[in-house]
């Protein structure tokens, strides 16, 4: 999949409606998102659930963390997104079965 033309954009009701799944980083993101788009509640997942640690399924905001903690957050995001890719690849080869 070529993502070179992809650009970040604000979430709209149309994007939330079209999305198959919506990943959030933490409970605050989840609450804010659901306040704006309550109809999308069945689609919302915490990204950290795909790479659970002793902190549970919440991925900390690395903005105020030290370099080691930022690296740990990046590693966790990498593990979680690799799991998404694995699941999607499996679905593609099995015709959509989980």
N, C-alpha and C positions, 0 to 999 in steps of 0.2 A: 504494500500500500504506500503510495507516494503522498507524503504529507508536506511537501515543500510549499504548496499554496495555502496551507492551513494557517489561520491567524486566530488568536484568542479574541473572544467577543463576549459581551454581557449575555447572560442567560435570559431568554425571552420565554413567554408562555408557549410560543410555537416550537421553540427548540426543546423545551421540557416535554411537550406533547409528543414530538417526533422521536425522542430518545427511547431506546430500548432499556437502558440502565443508566443511572446517574451516580457517580462516585463522589463522595465527600470525604474530607480529611478528619473531621472531628464532630462532636455533638453540637457545637455552636454553629458550624456550617450547615449541619443537617437541620437544626431548628430554624435558622434564618431562611434556608431554601424552602422548607415546608410551609413556613409562614407566607411566602410569596406564591408558592405553587403547590397547594395542598392536594390537588388532583394527581400529582406525580408521586405520591407517597409510596406506592407499591414498587416504584422503580429505584428508589434511593437505597444505596448501600454505602457502608463505610469501607474505604479502600484498605484500611488497616486490618479488616477482617480476613483479608487474603494473605496477611503476613503478621499474625498475632504474636505479641511479645508479652513480657511480664506486665506491661502497661495496658494490656488488653487490645482492643481494636481501634483505639484512637491514635492518630499520627500527630505528634506535637508540631506546632508551628515553629519552624526553625529560625524565624526572624531574629529572635533575641538570644539564641543559643550560641554556645562556643563552637569552635571548628569541629571538635570531635563529635558533639551532639548533632551538628548539621550533617556530618558524614553518616552518622547512624540513621538519621531520618532519610537521607538520600538512598541509602542501602535498602531500607525498609520499603520505600516507594518503588525501587527497582524490583525487589522480590515480588511485591504485590502486582505490579504491571506485567511482570513475566508470567505470573499465574493467569492473568487475564488473557494474555497471548496464547498460553498453553490451552486454555479452555476453548477459546475461539478457533484455534487450529484443529482441536479435536472435533468440535462441532462441524467444521468445514469438511472434514474427512469422513464424518459419520452421518452426514445429511441432517445435522441439527440436533442429534441426540446428545444429552449431557454426559 
